[in-house]
Amino acid sequence: MNQATVLIISDDAEFPRALTSFWQTQPEAPSFTLMTGDLCRNLDPDQFDLAVVASVEPRWLVSVLQGLELAGNPVLLISERDGCSPREAQPGVIVVRKHEAWVESLALVAREALRRRDALTRAYRAEAANLALQRQATLGRYMLEMRHSLNNALTSVLGNSELLLLDPGALPAAAGSQTETIRNMALRMHEILQRFSSLEKELSVLEKQAEQDKRSKSHVAAAGL
């Protein structure tokens, strides 16, 4: 995981000082961005990975939490009392009770929240990559199913163009040049299809080899039991 950025939102200057002083002595210390409650506007979720809110004036707290909710990143809210009020109980907000060892507890919860966010990010990326592979596989299957029909159409185009070019005098000069272009492009498309068929065979051989290796490993593992 790359170095995370923690956004600290507080109207108490002592809070971020105490938090950053402790956190910077810990492994995998994040970078910090400091902000007061009245300046918390139009937050860019790409500029921070986790937000810590503490000692924000009540008149700013609702708008701060709403802005963080829109950003979608995890939020740790330091509370002076047990539980949380309805305005604090928003999705993505983790309430941490402020007690004697609150700094250590906050750092621990924050590390776990960042690990969870990193895991979710990797899962979303893997899902997106899987969807892209599925789309490509669908296109590949379509090409496999249609290559014979396309090859037959190209054979017809190529054969007729060759017949026309056998009698150059039967065509105007411009038409002869265009017919030759059609033939050349048909030949190029035919070469692409041939390469596609060759690639299919190569992948089939690799797939069979992988399956054989898998069976061999299974037999070795079974023999070792």
Residue pairs with C-beta under 8 A, 6 or more apart in sequence:
1 28
1 114
1 115
1 118
3 28
3 30
3 31
4 28
4 30
4 31
4 49
4 50
4 114
5 30
5 31
5 32
5 33
5 47
5 48
5 49
5 50
6 23
6 30
6 31
6 32
6 33
6 48
6 49
6 50
6 51
6 52
6 110
7 32
7 33
7 35
7 43
7 47
7 48
7 50
7 51
7 52
8 15
8 16
8 19
8 20
8 32
8 33
8 34
8 35
8 51
8 52
8 54
9 35
9 36
9 37
9 40
9 51
9 52
9 53
9 54
9 56
9 64
10 16
10 34
10 36
10 37
10 52
10 53
10 54
10 55
10 56
11 36
11 37
11 38
11 55
11 56
11 57
11 60
12 54
12 55
15 54
15 55
15 78
16 32
16 34
18 103
19 52
19 103
19 106
19 107
20 32
22 103
22 104
22 107
23 29
23 30
23 32
23 103
23 107
26 107
28 111
30 49
30 50
30 114
33 47
33 48
36 56
37 56
37 57
37 60
37 61
37 64
38 57
38 60
40 60
40 63
40 64
40 67
40 68
41 67
42 67
43 67
43 68
43 70
43 71
44 71
45 71
45 72
45 73
48 71
48 73
49 73
49 74
49 114
49 117
50 73
50 74
50 75
50 76
50 110
50 113
50 114
50 117
51 68
51 71
51 73
51 74
51 75
51 76
52 75
52 76
52 78
52 106
52 110
53 61
53 64
53 65
53 68
53 75
53 76
53 77
53 78
54 77
54 78
54 98
55 78
56 64
61 87
61 88
62 87
65 75
65 77
65 87
65 88
65 90
65 93
66 90
68 75
68 92
68 93
69 75
69 90
69 91
69 92
69 93
72 92
73 92
73 117
74 92
74 94
74 113
74 114
74 116
74 117
75 90
75 92
75 93
75 94
76 93
76 94
76 96
76 106
76 109
76 110
76 113
77 84
77 88
77 93
77 94
77 95
77 96
78 96
78 98
78 102
78 106
79 88
79 95
79 96
79 97
79 98
80 98
81 97
82 97
83 95
84 93
84 95
88 95
94 109
94 113
96 102
96 105
96 106
96 109
97 105
99 105
143 196
144 200
147 193
147 196
147 197
150 189
150 193
151 190
151 193
154 186
154 189
154 190
154 193
155 190
157 182
157 183
157 186
158 183
158 186
158 187
158 190
161 179
161 180
161 182
161 183
161 186
162 183
164 170
164 171
164 176
164 179
165 176
165 179
165 180
165 183
168 176
171 179
